[in-house]
Amino acid sequence: MRTHISKIFEMCILDLYSHHFVTSDLQFGFKKGLGCSHVLYTVRSIVQYYTAGNSTVNLCALDMAKAFNKDMLCS
């Protein structure tokens, strides 16, 4: 039940104040209309650009799914 109330609260706050929440154009997460496909396209384009110039590209990815205890978030 708490999660439903928090979602409704979040929707109300976003509806009233979303124009105050300005983010960088370089941010992909938690933005309306953007998702994994946009990130993957951007990363692939950057890698292709640098490898075409015979540069080495190093990538690091973090899976944050396990970083939070979901049991504690829902209690």
PDB file of N, H, CA, C and O in Angstrom:
ATOM      1  N   MET A   1       0.817  -1.196   0.000  1.00  0.00           N
ATOM      2  CA  MET A   1       0.000   0.000   0.000  1.00  0.00           C
ATOM      3  C   MET A   1       0.867   1.268   0.000  1.00  0.00           C
ATOM      4  O   MET A   1       0.535   2.257  -0.654  1.00  0.00           O
ATOM      5  N   ARG A   2       1.970   1.224   0.736  1.00  0.00           N
ATOM      6  H   ARG A   2       2.239   0.420   1.267  1.00  0.00           H
ATOM      7  CA  ARG A   2       2.843   2.390   0.800  1.00  0.00           C
ATOM      8  C   ARG A   2       3.416   2.751  -0.563  1.00  0.00           C
ATOM      9  O   ARG A   2       3.576   3.927  -0.888  1.00  0.00           O
ATOM     10  N   THR A   3       3.723   1.731  -1.355  1.00  0.00           N
ATOM     11  H   THR A   3       3.593   0.776  -1.091  1.00  0.00           H
ATOM     12  CA  THR A   3       4.304   2.028  -2.662  1.00  0.00           C
ATOM     13  C   THR A   3       3.305   2.752  -3.557  1.00  0.00           C
ATOM     14  O   THR A   3       3.693   3.609  -4.351  1.00  0.00           O
ATOM     15  N   HIS A   4       2.022   2.417  -3.436  1.00  0.00           N
ATOM     16  H   HIS A   4       1.706   1.721  -2.791  1.00  0.00           H
ATOM     17  CA  HIS A   4       0.998   3.089  -4.235  1.00  0.00           C
ATOM     18  C   HIS A   4       0.884   4.559  -3.825  1.00  0.00           C
ATOM     19  O   HIS A   4       0.787   5.442  -4.677  1.00  0.00           O
ATOM     20  N   ILE A   5       0.897   4.807  -2.543  1.00  0.00           N
ATOM     21  H   ILE A   5       0.976   4.089  -1.851  1.00  0.00           H
ATOM     22  CA  ILE A   5       0.806   6.179  -2.049  1.00  0.00           C
ATOM     23  C   ILE A   5       2.020   6.984  -2.495  1.00  0.00           C
ATOM     24  O   ILE A   5       1.887   8.136  -2.907  1.00  0.00           O
ATOM     25  N   SER A   6       3.197   6.383  -2.414  1.00  0.00           N
ATOM     26  H   SER A   6       3.305   5.447  -2.079  1.00  0.00           H
ATOM     27  CA  SER A   6       4.403   7.109  -2.822  1.00  0.00           C
ATOM     28  C   SER A   6       4.403   7.383  -4.324  1.00  0.00           C
ATOM     29  O   SER A   6       4.880   8.432  -4.757  1.00  0.00           O
ATOM     30  N   LYS A   7       3.876   6.457  -5.122  1.00  0.00           N
ATOM     31  H   LYS A   7       3.489   5.605  -4.770  1.00  0.00           H
ATOM     32  CA  LYS A   7       3.792   6.679  -6.572  1.00  0.00           C
ATOM     33  C   LYS A   7       2.823   7.820  -6.887  1.00  0.00           C
ATOM     34  O   LYS A   7       3.104   8.655  -7.746  1.00  0.00           O
ATOM     35  N   ILE A   8       1.703   7.856  -6.204  1.00  0.00           N
ATOM     36  H   ILE A   8       1.474   7.177  -5.505  1.00  0.00           H
ATOM     37  CA  ILE A   8       0.732   8.939  -6.408  1.00  0.00           C
ATOM     38  C   ILE A   8       1.347  10.272  -5.998  1.00  0.00           C
ATOM     39  O   ILE A   8       1.196  11.274  -6.696  1.00  0.00           O
ATOM     40  N   PHE A   9       2.037  10.277  -4.868  1.00  0.00           N
ATOM     41  H   PHE A   9       2.159   9.462  -4.301  1.00  0.00           H
ATOM     42  CA  PHE A   9       2.714  11.486  -4.398  1.00  0.00           C
ATOM     43  C   PHE A   9       3.751  11.953  -5.421  1.00  0.00           C
ATOM     44  O   PHE A   9       3.835  13.140  -5.737  1.00  0.00           O
ATOM     45  N   GLU A  10       4.536  11.008  -5.931  1.00  0.00           N
ATOM     46  H   GLU A  10       4.468  10.044  -5.674  1.00  0.00           H
ATOM     47  CA  GLU A  10       5.560  11.337  -6.938  1.00  0.00           C
ATOM     48  C   GLU A  10       4.911  11.928  -8.191  1.00  0.00           C
ATOM     49  O   GLU A  10       5.406  12.918  -8.731  1.00  0.00           O
ATOM     50  N   MET A  11       3.822  11.339  -8.654  1.00  0.00           N
ATOM     51  H   MET A  11       3.420  10.535  -8.215  1.00  0.00           H
ATOM     52  CA  MET A  11       3.139  11.842  -9.847  1.00  0.00           C
ATOM     53  C   MET A  11       2.611  13.261  -9.621  1.00  0.00           C
ATOM     54  O   MET A  11       2.681  14.097 -10.521  1.00  0.00           O
ATOM     55  N   CYS A  12       2.089  13.534  -8.436  1.00  0.00           N
ATOM     56  H   CYS A  12       2.032  12.854  -7.705  1.00  0.00           H
ATOM     57  CA  CYS A  12       1.587  14.878  -8.130  1.00  0.00           C
ATOM     58  C   CYS A  12       2.725  15.900  -8.110  1.00  0.00           C
ATOM     59  O   CYS A  12       2.599  16.990  -8.669  1.00  0.00           O
ATOM     60  N   ILE A  13       3.825  15.545  -7.468  1.00  0.00           N
ATOM     61  H   ILE A  13       3.927  14.660  -7.013  1.00  0.00           H
ATOM     62  CA  ILE A  13       4.985  16.443  -7.406  1.00  0.00           C
ATOM     63  C   ILE A  13       5.515  16.716  -8.815  1.00  0.00           C
ATOM     64  O   ILE A  13       5.795  17.863  -9.163  1.00  0.00           O
ATOM     65  N   LEU A  14       5.648  15.677  -9.612  1.00  0.00           N
ATOM     66  H   LEU A  14       5.420  14.745  -9.330  1.00  0.00           H
ATOM     67  CA  LEU A  14       6.155  15.854 -10.975  1.00  0.00           C
ATOM     68  C   LEU A  14       5.201  16.680 -11.830  1.00  0.00           C
ATOM     69  O   LEU A  14       5.636  17.497 -12.641  1.00  0.00           O
ATOM     70  N   ASP A  15       3.910  16.467 -11.648  1.00  0.00           N
ATOM     71  H   ASP A  15       3.557  15.803 -10.989  1.00  0.00           H
ATOM     72  CA  ASP A  15       2.933  17.231 -12.413  1.00  0.00           C
ATOM     73  C   ASP A  15       2.999  18.718 -12.065  1.00  0.00           C
ATOM     74  O   ASP A  15       2.881  19.571 -12.945  1.00  0.00           O
ATOM     75  N   LEU A  16       3.185  19.021 -10.795  1.00  0.00           N
ATOM     76  H   LEU A  16       3.280  18.328 -10.081  1.00  0.00           H
ATOM     77  CA  LEU A  16       3.201  20.418 -10.347  1.00  0.00           C
ATOM     78  C   LEU A  16       4.538  21.126 -10.573  1.00  0.00           C
ATOM     79  O   LEU A  16       4.571  22.314 -10.895  1.00  0.00           O
ATOM     80  N   TYR A  17       5.651  20.381 -10.400  1.00  0.00           N
ATOM     81  H   TYR A  17       5.624  19.416 -10.139  1.00  0.00           H
ATOM     82  CA  TYR A  17       6.955  21.028 -10.348  1.00  0.00           C
ATOM     83  C   TYR A  17       7.966  20.538 -11.379  1.00  0.00           C
ATOM     84  O   TYR A  17       9.147  20.867 -11.269  1.00  0.00           O
ATOM     85  N   SER A  18       7.548  19.776 -12.362  1.00  0.00           N
ATOM     86  H   SER A  18       6.589  19.509 -12.451  1.00  0.00           H
ATOM     87  CA  SER A  18       8.504  19.193 -13.310  1.00  0.00           C
ATOM     88  C   SER A  18       9.295  20.259 -14.076  1.00  0.00           C
ATOM     89  O   SER A  18      10.428  20.007 -14.484  1.00  0.00           O
ATOM     90  N   HIS A  19       8.718  21.428 -14.274  1.00  0.00           N
ATOM     91  H   HIS A  19       7.797  21.633 -13.942  1.00  0.00           H
ATOM     92  CA  HIS A  19       9.427  22.486 -14.999  1.00  0.00           C
ATOM     93  C   HIS A  19      10.620  23.021 -14.197  1.00  0.00           C
ATOM     94  O   HIS A  19      11.490  23.686 -14.759  1.00  0.00           O
ATOM     95  N   HIS A  20      10.668  22.739 -12.902  1.00  0.00           N
ATOM     96  H   HIS A  20       9.962  22.199 -12.445  1.00  0.00           H
ATOM     97  CA  HIS A  20      11.802  23.158 -12.065  1.00  0.00           C
ATOM     98  C   HIS A  20      12.942  22.138 -12.077  1.00  0.00           C
ATOM     99  O   HIS A  20      14.064  22.460 -11.686  1.00  0.00           O
ATOM    100  N   PHE A  21      12.666  20.929 -12.516  1.00  0.00           N
ATOM    101  H   PHE A  21      11.755  20.667 -12.834  1.00  0.00           H
ATOM    102  CA  PHE A  21      13.662  19.863 -12.505  1.00  0.00           C
ATOM    103  C   PHE A  21      14.389  19.841 -13.846  1.00  0.00           C
ATOM    104  O   PHE A  21      13.948  19.179 -14.786  1.00  0.00           O
ATOM    105  N   VAL A  22      15.481  20.551 -13.932  1.00  0.00           N
ATOM    106  H   VAL A  22      15.839  21.089 -13.169  1.00  0.00           H
ATOM    107  CA  VAL A  22      16.251  20.643 -15.161  1.00  0.00           C
ATOM    108  C   VAL A  22      17.436  19.686 -15.064  1.00  0.00           C
ATOM    109  O   VAL A  22      18.169  19.688 -14.075  1.00  0.00           O
ATOM    110  N   THR A  23      17.615  18.873 -16.097  1.00  0.00           N
ATOM    111  H   THR A  23      17.020  18.871 -16.901  1.00  0.00           H
ATOM    112  CA  THR A  23      18.723  17.918 -16.112  1.00  0.00           C
ATOM    113  C   THR A  23      19.598  18.178 -17.328  1.00  0.00           C
ATOM    114  O   THR A  23      19.214  18.886 -18.259  1.00  0.00           O
ATOM    115  N   SER A  24      20.757  17.598 -17.293  1.00  0.00           N
ATOM    116  H   SER A  24      21.069  17.022 -16.537  1.00  0.00           H
ATOM    117  CA  SER A  24      21.698  17.729 -18.396  1.00  0.00           C
ATOM    118  C   SER A  24      21.212  16.942 -19.611  1.00  0.00           C
ATOM    119  O   SER A  24      20.562  15.906 -19.473  1.00  0.00           O
ATOM    120  N   ASP A  25      21.530  17.441 -20.789  1.00  0.00           N
ATOM    121  H   ASP A  25      22.058  18.283 -20.902  1.00  0.00           H
ATOM    122  CA  ASP A  25      21.215  16.702 -22.014  1.00  0.00           C
ATOM    123  C   ASP A  25      22.024  15.418 -22.112  1.00  0.00           C
ATOM    124  O   ASP A  25      21.692  14.530 -22.898  1.00  0.00           O
ATOM    125  N   LEU A  26      23.090  15.315 -21.315  1.00  0.00           N
ATOM    126  H   LEU A  26      23.359  16.037 -20.677  1.00  0.00           H
ATOM    127  CA  LEU A  26      23.922  14.119 -21.320  1.00  0.00           C
ATOM    128  C   LEU A  26      23.372  13.032 -20.400  1.00  0.00           C
ATOM    129  O   LEU A  26      23.903  11.921 -20.382  1.00  0.00           O
ATOM    130  N   GLN A  27      22.338  13.324 -19.651  1.00  0.00           N
ATOM    131  H   GLN A  27      21.907  14.226 -19.666  1.00  0.00           H
ATOM    132  CA  GLN A  27      21.733  12.331 -18.766  1.00  0.00           C
ATOM    133  C   GLN A  27      20.703  11.528 -19.538  1.00  0.00           C
ATOM    134  O   GLN A  27      19.885  12.096 -20.262  1.00  0.00           O
ATOM    135  N   PHE A  28      20.738  10.209 -19.387  1.00  0.00           N
ATOM    136  H   PHE A  28      21.403   9.748 -18.799  1.00  0.00           H
ATOM    137  CA  PHE A  28      19.778   9.351 -20.067  1.00  0.00           C
ATOM    138  C   PHE A  28      18.776   8.733 -19.104  1.00  0.00           C
ATOM    139  O   PHE A  28      17.601   8.589 -19.442  1.00  0.00           O
ATOM    140  N   GLY A  29      19.223   8.367 -17.914  1.00  0.00           N
ATOM    141  H   GLY A  29      20.177   8.484 -17.640  1.00  0.00           H
ATOM    142  CA  GLY A  29      18.353   7.694 -16.967  1.00  0.00           C
ATOM    143  C   GLY A  29      17.317   8.617 -16.358  1.00  0.00           C
ATOM    144  O   GLY A  29      17.570   9.801 -16.136  1.00  0.00           O
ATOM    145  N   PHE A  30      16.163   8.065 -16.094  1.00  0.00           N
ATOM    146  H   PHE A  30      15.957   7.103 -16.275  1.00  0.00           H
ATOM    147  CA  PHE A  30      15.078   8.761 -15.415  1.00  0.00           C
ATOM    148  C   PHE A  30      14.592   9.987 -16.171  1.00  0.00           C
ATOM    149  O   PHE A  30      14.212  10.988 -15.564  1.00  0.00           O
ATOM    150  N   LYS A  31      14.606   9.905 -17.505  1.00  0.00           N
ATOM    151  H   LYS A  31      14.914   9.091 -17.998  1.00  0.00           H
ATOM    152  CA  LYS A  31      14.084  10.993 -18.320  1.00  0.00           C
ATOM    153  C   LYS A  31      13.013  10.436 -19.250  1.00  0.00           C
ATOM    154  O   LYS A  31      13.165   9.364 -19.835  1.00  0.00           O
ATOM    155  N   LYS A  32      11.944  11.181 -19.367  1.00  0.00           N
ATOM    156  H   LYS A  32      11.820  12.052 -18.892  1.00  0.00           H
ATOM    157  CA  LYS A  32      10.825  10.757 -20.201  1.00  0.00           C
ATOM    158  C   LYS A  32      11.251  10.666 -21.667  1.00  0.00           C
ATOM    159  O   LYS A  32      11.877  11.583 -22.199  1.00  0.00           O
ATOM    160  N   GLY A  33      10.910   9.570 -22.301  1.00  0.00           N
ATOM    161  H   GLY A  33      10.402   8.825 -21.869  1.00  0.00           H
ATOM    162  CA  GLY A  33      11.184   9.395 -23.719  1.00  0.00           C
ATOM    163  C   GLY A  33      12.565   8.850 -24.044  1.00  0.00           C
ATOM    164  O   GLY A  33      12.879   8.632 -25.214  1.00  0.00           O
ATOM    165  N   LEU A  34      13.394   8.627 -23.035  1.00  0.00           N
ATOM    166  H   LEU A  34      13.139   8.804 -22.084  1.00  0.00           H
ATOM    167  CA  LEU A  34      14.731   8.083 -23.274  1.00  0.00           C
ATOM    168  C   LEU A  34      14.855   6.732 -22.593  1.00  0.00           C
ATOM    169  O   LEU A  34      14.257   6.485 -21.545  1.00  0.00           O
ATOM    170  N   GLY A  35      15.641   5.869 -23.207  1.00  0.00           N
ATOM    171  H   GLY A  35      16.127   6.070 -24.058  1.00  0.00           H
ATOM    172  CA  GLY A  35      15.820   4.544 -22.631  1.00  0.00           C
ATOM    173  C   GLY A  35      17.137   3.934 -23.042  1.00  0.00           C
ATOM    174  O   GLY A  35      18.045   4.625 -23.501  1.00  0.00           O
ATOM    175  N   CYS A  36      17.228   2.635 -22.871  1.00  0.00           N
ATOM    176  H   CYS A  36      16.490   2.074 -22.497  1.00  0.00           H
ATOM    177  CA  CYS A  36      18.463   1.907 -23.150  1.00  0.00           C
ATOM    178  C   CYS A  36      18.905   2.045 -24.600  1.00  0.00           C
ATOM    179  O   CYS A  36      20.102   2.131 -24.875  1.00  0.00           O
ATOM    180  N   SER A  37      17.965   2.067 -25.521  1.00  0.00           N
ATOM    181  H   SER A  37      16.993   1.997 -25.298  1.00  0.00           H
ATOM    182  CA  SER A  37      18.346   2.139 -26.934  1.00  0.00           C
ATOM    183  C   SER A  37      19.088   3.437 -27.244  1.00  0.00           C
ATOM    184  O   SER A  37      19.997   3.438 -28.074  1.00  0.00           O
ATOM    185  N   HIS A  38      18.722   4.531 -26.597  1.00  0.00           N
ATOM    186  H   HIS A  38      17.984   4.530 -25.922  1.00  0.00           H
ATOM    187  CA  HIS A  38      19.415   5.804 -26.797  1.00  0.00           C
ATOM    188  C   HIS A  38      20.844   5.748 -26.264  1.00  0.00           C
ATOM    189  O   HIS A  38      21.775   6.262 -26.884  1.00  0.00           O
ATOM    190  N   VAL A  39      20.996   5.122 -25.116  1.00  0.00           N
ATOM    191  H   VAL A  39      20.240   4.704 -24.613  1.00  0.00           H
ATOM    192  CA  VAL A  39      22.329   4.988 -24.514  1.00  0.00           C
ATOM    193  C   VAL A  39      23.202   4.092 -25.382  1.00  0.00           C
ATOM    194  O   VAL A  39      24.354   4.424 -25.664  1.00  0.00           O
ATOM    195  N   LEU A  40      22.657   2.962 -25.801  1.00  0.00           N
ATOM    196  H   LEU A  40      21.722   2.692 -25.571  1.00  0.00           H
ATOM    197  CA  LEU A  40      23.427   2.026 -26.625  1.00  0.00           C
ATOM    198  C   LEU A  40      23.849   2.665 -27.947  1.00  0.00           C
ATOM    199  O   LEU A  40      24.975   2.459 -28.399  1.00  0.00           O
ATOM    200  N   TYR A  41      22.966   3.430 -28.565  1.00  0.00           N
ATOM    201  H   TYR A  41      22.051   3.597 -28.198  1.00  0.00           H
ATOM    202  CA  TYR A  41      23.314   4.127 -29.814  1.00  0.00           C
ATOM    203  C   TYR A  41      24.453   5.118 -29.580  1.00  0.00           C
ATOM    204  O   TYR A  41      25.392   5.192 -30.373  1.00  0.00           O
ATOM    205  N   THR A  42      24.365   5.875 -28.493  1.00  0.00           N
ATOM    206  H   THR A  42      23.603   5.815 -27.848  1.00  0.00           H
ATOM    207  CA  THR A  42      25.396   6.869 -28.186  1.00  0.00           C
ATOM    208  C   THR A  42      26.742   6.210 -27.923  1.00  0.00           C
ATOM    209  O   THR A  42      27.764   6.643 -28.455  1.00  0.00           O
ATOM    210  N   VAL A  43      26.745   5.170 -27.109  1.00  0.00           N
ATOM    211  H   VAL A  43      25.914   4.818 -26.676  1.00  0.00           H
ATOM    212  CA  VAL A  43      27.996   4.465 -26.798  1.00  0.00           C
ATOM    213  C   VAL A  43      28.589   3.862 -28.063  1.00  0.00           C
ATOM    214  O   VAL A  43      29.791   3.975 -28.302  1.00  0.00           O
ATOM    215  N   ARG A  44      27.754   3.225 -28.871  1.00  0.00           N
ATOM    216  H   ARG A  44      26.777   3.133 -28.676  1.00  0.00           H
ATOM    217  CA  ARG A  44      28.252   2.609 -30.106  1.00  0.00           C
ATOM    218  C   ARG A  44      28.844   3.659 -31.045  1.00  0.00           C
ATOM    219  O   ARG A  44      29.890   3.426 -31.652  1.00  0.00           O
ATOM    220  N   SER A  45      28.194   4.800 -31.170  1.00  0.00           N
ATOM    221  H   SER A  45      27.344   4.990 -30.677  1.00  0.00           H
ATOM    222  CA  SER A  45      28.698   5.878 -32.034  1.00  0.00           C
ATOM    223  C   SER A  45      30.046   6.399 -31.551  1.00  0.00           C
ATOM    224  O   SER A  45      30.948   6.648 -32.351  1.00  0.00           O
ATOM    225  N   ILE A  46      30.174   6.559 -30.247  1.00  0.00           N
ATOM    226  H   ILE A  46      29.441   6.356 -29.598  1.00  0.00           H
ATOM    227  CA  ILE A  46      31.440   7.047 -29.680  1.00  0.00           C
ATOM    228  C   ILE A  46      32.558   6.037 -29.900  1.00  0.00           C
ATOM    229  O   ILE A  46      33.668   6.405 -30.283  1.00  0.00           O
ATOM    230  N   VAL A  47      32.262   4.763 -29.657  1.00  0.00           N
ATOM    231  H   VAL A  47      31.360   4.464 -29.346  1.00  0.00           H
ATOM    232  CA  VAL A  47      33.266   3.712 -29.854  1.00  0.00           C
ATOM    233  C   VAL A  47      33.684   3.646 -31.318  1.00  0.00           C
ATOM    234  O   VAL A  47      34.874   3.542 -31.615  1.00  0.00           O
ATOM    235  N   GLN A  48      32.731   3.704 -32.227  1.00  0.00           N
ATOM    236  H   GLN A  48      31.764   3.789 -31.986  1.00  0.00           H
ATOM    237  CA  GLN A  48      33.056   3.670 -33.660  1.00  0.00           C
ATOM    238  C   GLN A  48      33.904   4.871 -34.065  1.00  0.00           C
ATOM    239  O   GLN A  48      34.825   4.729 -34.869  1.00  0.00           O
ATOM    240  N   TYR A  49      33.613   6.031 -33.530  1.00  0.00           N
ATOM    241  H   TYR A  49      32.865   6.146 -32.876  1.00  0.00           H
ATOM    242  CA  TYR A  49      34.372   7.236 -33.852  1.00  0.00           C
ATOM    243  C   TYR A  49      35.835   7.073 -33.458  1.00  0.00           C
ATOM    244  O   TYR A  49      36.732   7.357 -34.253  1.00  0.00           O
ATOM    245  N   TYR A  50      36.075   6.617 -32.231  1.00  0.00           N
ATOM    246  H   TYR A  50      35.347   6.386 -31.586  1.00  0.00           H
ATOM    247  CA  TYR A  50      37.452   6.503 -31.759  1.00  0.00           C
ATOM    248  C   TYR A  50      38.196   5.322 -32.367  1.00  0.00           C
ATOM    249  O   TYR A  50      39.397   5.418 -32.621  1.00  0.00           O
ATOM    250  N   THR A  51      37.506   4.210 -32.606  1.00  0.00           N
ATOM    251  H   THR A  51      36.530   4.132 -32.400  1.00  0.00           H
ATOM    252  CA  THR A  51      38.188   3.075 -33.230  1.00  0.00           C
ATOM    253  C   THR A  51      38.493   3.351 -34.702  1.00  0.00           C
ATOM    254  O   THR A  51      39.461   2.821 -35.247  1.00  0.00           O
ATOM    255  N   ALA A  52      37.674   4.173 -35.339  1.00  0.00           N
ATOM    256  H   ALA A  52      36.888   4.603 -34.896  1.00  0.00           H
ATOM    257  CA  ALA A  52      37.964   4.561 -36.725  1.00  0.00           C
ATOM    258  C   ALA A  52      39.251   5.375 -36.795  1.00  0.00           C
ATOM    259  O   ALA A  52      39.926   5.375 -37.825  1.00  0.00           O
ATOM    260  N   GLY A  53      39.596   6.061 -35.723  1.00  0.00           N
ATOM    261  H   GLY A  53      39.048   6.061 -34.886  1.00  0.00           H
ATOM    262  CA  GLY A  53      40.830   6.833 -35.654  1.00  0.00           C
ATOM    263  C   GLY A  53      41.968   6.047 -35.035  1.00  0.00           C
ATOM    264  O   GLY A  53      42.961   6.628 -34.597  1.00  0.00           O
ATOM    265  N   ASN A  54      41.829   4.719 -34.995  1.00  0.00           N
ATOM    266  H   ASN A  54      41.022   4.247 -35.351  1.00  0.00           H
ATOM    267  CA  ASN A  54      42.833   3.810 -34.436  1.00  0.00           C
ATOM    268  C   ASN A  54      43.165   4.095 -32.969  1.00  0.00           C
ATOM    269  O   ASN A  54      44.296   3.890 -32.530  1.00  0.00           O
ATOM    270  N   SER A  55      42.177   4.566 -32.222  1.00  0.00           N
ATOM    271  H   SER A  55      41.258   4.732 -32.578  1.00  0.00           H
ATOM    272  CA  SER A  55      42.367   4.795 -30.786  1.00  0.00           C
ATOM    273  C   SER A  55      41.853   3.595 -30.001  1.00  0.00           C
ATOM    274  O   SER A  55      41.008   2.837 -30.476  1.00  0.00           O
ATOM    275  N   THR A  56      42.370   3.443 -28.821  1.00  0.00           N
ATOM    276  H   THR A  56      43.057   4.059 -28.435  1.00  0.00           H
ATOM    277  CA  THR A  56      41.899   2.401 -27.917  1.00  0.00           C
ATOM    278  C   THR A  56      40.729   2.948 -27.116  1.00  0.00           C
ATOM    279  O   THR A  56      40.760   4.090 -26.656  1.00  0.00           O
ATOM    280  N   VAL A  57      39.709   2.135 -26.953  1.00  0.00           N
ATOM    281  H   VAL A  57      39.685   1.208 -27.327  1.00  0.00           H
ATOM    282  CA  VAL A  57      38.534   2.536 -26.185  1.00  0.00           C
ATOM    283  C   VAL A  57      38.388   1.585 -25.010  1.00  0.00           C
ATOM    284  O   VAL A  57      38.350   0.368 -25.190  1.00  0.00           O
ATOM    285  N   ASN A  58      38.307   2.136 -23.811  1.00  0.00           N
ATOM    286  H   ASN A  58      38.338   3.125 -23.664  1.00  0.00           H
ATOM    287  CA  ASN A  58      38.078   1.351 -22.598  1.00  0.00           C
ATOM    288  C   ASN A  58      36.705   1.698 -22.048  1.00  0.00           C
ATOM    289  O   ASN A  58      36.359   2.871 -21.913  1.00  0.00           O
ATOM    290  N   LEU A  59      35.929   0.678 -21.734  1.00  0.00           N
ATOM    291  H   LEU A  59      36.210  -0.275 -21.844  1.00  0.00           H
ATOM    292  CA  LEU A  59      34.586   0.882 -21.197  1.00  0.00           C
ATOM    293  C   LEU A  59      34.475   0.229 -19.833  1.00  0.00           C
ATOM    294  O   LEU A  59      35.119  -0.783 -19.553  1.00  0.00           O
ATOM    295  N   CYS A  60      33.659   0.818 -19.004  1.00  0.00           N
ATOM    296  H   CYS A  60      33.136   1.640 -19.231  1.00  0.00           H
ATOM    297  CA  CYS A  60      33.349   0.242 -17.696  1.00  0.00           C
ATOM    298  C   CYS A  60      31.841   0.328 -17.520  1.00  0.00           C
ATOM    299  O   CYS A  60      31.253   1.386 -17.747  1.00  0.00           O
ATOM    300  N   ALA A  61      31.217  -0.751 -17.123  1.00  0.00           N
ATOM    301  H   ALA A  61      31.694  -1.610 -16.938  1.00  0.00           H
ATOM    302  CA  ALA A  61      29.773  -0.765 -16.897  1.00  0.00           C
ATOM    303  C   ALA A  61      29.496  -1.299 -15.497  1.00  0.00           C
ATOM    304  O   ALA A  61      30.139  -2.244 -15.040  1.00  0.00           O
ATOM    305  N   LEU A  62      28.547  -0.691 -14.835  1.00  0.00           N
ATOM    306  H   LEU A  62      28.025   0.077 -15.206  1.00  0.00           H
ATOM    307  CA  LEU A  62      28.151  -1.114 -13.495  1.00  0.00           C
ATOM    308  C   LEU A  62      26.692  -1.532 -13.511  1.00  0.00           C
ATOM    309  O   LEU A  62      25.836  -0.809 -14.021  1.00  0.00           O
ATOM    310  N   ASP A  63      26.416  -2.689 -12.957  1.00  0.00           N
ATOM    311  H   ASP A  63      27.112  -3.277 -12.543  1.00  0.00           H
ATOM    312  CA  ASP A  63      25.043  -3.154 -12.807  1.00  0.00           C
ATOM    313  C   ASP A  63      24.612  -2.799 -11.387  1.00  0.00           C
ATOM    314  O   ASP A  63      25.016  -3.454 -10.426  1.00  0.00           O
ATOM    315  N   MET A  64      23.803  -1.776 -11.263  1.00  0.00           N
ATOM    316  H   MET A  64      23.475  -1.244 -12.044  1.00  0.00           H
ATOM    317  CA  MET A  64      23.400  -1.286  -9.947  1.00  0.00           C
ATOM    318  C   MET A  64      22.153  -1.993  -9.403  1.00  0.00           C
ATOM    319  O   MET A  64      21.662  -1.640  -8.331  1.00  0.00           O
ATOM    320  N   ALA A  65      21.646  -2.979 -10.130  1.00  0.00           N
ATOM    321  H   ALA A  65      22.045  -3.265 -11.001  1.00  0.00           H
ATOM    322  CA  ALA A  65      20.426  -3.662  -9.711  1.00  0.00           C
ATOM    323  C   ALA A  65      20.582  -4.327  -8.353  1.00  0.00           C
ATOM    324  O   ALA A  65      19.621  -4.391  -7.586  1.00  0.00           O
ATOM    325  N   LYS A  66      21.754  -4.813  -8.047  1.00  0.00           N
ATOM    326  H   LYS A  66      22.534  -4.761  -8.670  1.00  0.00           H
ATOM    327  CA  LYS A  66      21.979  -5.502  -6.778  1.00  0.00           C
ATOM    328  C   LYS A  66      22.447  -4.562  -5.671  1.00  0.00           C
ATOM    329  O   LYS A  66      22.707  -5.009  -4.554  1.00  0.00           O
ATOM    330  N   ALA A  67      22.557  -3.274  -5.964  1.00  0.00           N
ATOM    331  H   ALA A  67      22.346  -2.911  -6.872  1.00  0.00           H
ATOM    332  CA  ALA A  67      23.092  -2.319  -4.998  1.00  0.00           C
ATOM    333  C   ALA A  67      22.097  -1.984  -3.892  1.00  0.00           C
ATOM    334  O   ALA A  67      22.495  -1.493  -2.835  1.00  0.00           O
ATOM    335  N   PHE A  68      20.830  -2.238  -4.116  1.00  0.00           N
ATOM    336  H   PHE A  68      20.508  -2.637  -4.974  1.00  0.00           H
ATOM    337  CA  PHE A  68      19.808  -1.874  -3.149  1.00  0.00           C
ATOM    338  C   PHE A  68      19.064  -3.108  -2.675  1.00  0.00           C
ATOM    339  O   PHE A  68      18.769  -4.012  -3.457  1.00  0.00           O
ATOM    340  N   ASN A  69      18.773  -3.133  -1.410  1.00  0.00           N
ATOM    341  H   ASN A  69      19.013  -2.399  -0.775  1.00  0.00           H
ATOM    342  CA  ASN A  69      18.007  -4.223  -0.820  1.00  0.00           C
ATOM    343  C   ASN A  69      16.532  -3.912  -1.030  1.00  0.00           C
ATOM    344  O   ASN A  69      15.986  -3.029  -0.369  1.00  0.00           O
ATOM    345  N   LYS A  70      15.883  -4.628  -1.942  1.00  0.00           N
ATOM    346  H   LYS A  70      16.327  -5.346  -2.478  1.00  0.00           H
ATOM    347  CA  LYS A  70      14.490  -4.347  -2.263  1.00  0.00           C
ATOM    348  C   LYS A  70      13.554  -4.605  -1.093  1.00  0.00           C
ATOM    349  O   LYS A  70      12.506  -3.966  -0.992  1.00  0.00           O
ATOM    350  N   ASP A  71      13.915  -5.541  -0.195  1.00  0.00           N
ATOM    351  H   ASP A  71      14.765  -6.061  -0.276  1.00  0.00           H
ATOM    352  CA  ASP A  71      13.086  -5.815   0.968  1.00  0.00           C
ATOM    353  C   ASP A  71      12.992  -4.601   1.881  1.00  0.00           C
ATOM    354  O   ASP A  71      11.937  -4.323   2.452  1.00  0.00           O
ATOM    355  N   MET A  72      14.104  -3.878   2.017  1.00  0.00           N
ATOM    356  H   MET A  72      14.961  -4.103   1.554  1.00  0.00           H
ATOM    357  CA  MET A  72      14.108  -2.697   2.880  1.00  0.00           C
ATOM    358  C   MET A  72      13.345  -1.543   2.241  1.00  0.00           C
ATOM    359  O   MET A  72      12.738  -0.741   2.950  1.00  0.00           O
ATOM    360  N   LEU A  73      13.365  -1.446   0.910  1.00  0.00           N
ATOM    361  H   LEU A  73      13.858  -2.098   0.333  1.00  0.00           H
ATOM    362  CA  LEU A  73      12.682  -0.352   0.227  1.00  0.00           C
ATOM    363  C   LEU A  73      11.166  -0.492   0.319  1.00  0.00           C
ATOM    364  O   LEU A  73      10.455   0.512   0.315  1.00  0.00           O
ATOM    365  N   CYS A  74      10.670  -1.700   0.400  1.00  0.00           N
ATOM    366  H   CYS A  74      11.248  -2.517   0.403  1.00  0.00           H
ATOM    367  CA  CYS A  74       9.218  -1.919   0.417  1.00  0.00           C
ATOM    368  C   CYS A  74       8.636  -1.995   1.816  1.00  0.00           C
ATOM    369  O   CYS A  74       7.420  -2.100   1.972  1.00  0.00           O
ATOM    370  N   SER A  75       9.471  -1.943   2.822  1.00  0.00           N
ATOM    371  H   SER A  75      10.459  -1.858   2.696  1.00  0.00           H
ATOM    372  CA  SER A  75       8.920  -2.070   4.188  1.00  0.00           C
ATOM    373  C   SER A  75       8.464  -0.756   4.742  1.00  0.00           C
ATOM    374  O   SER A  75       7.980  -0.697   5.873  1.00  0.00           O
TER     375      SER A  75
END
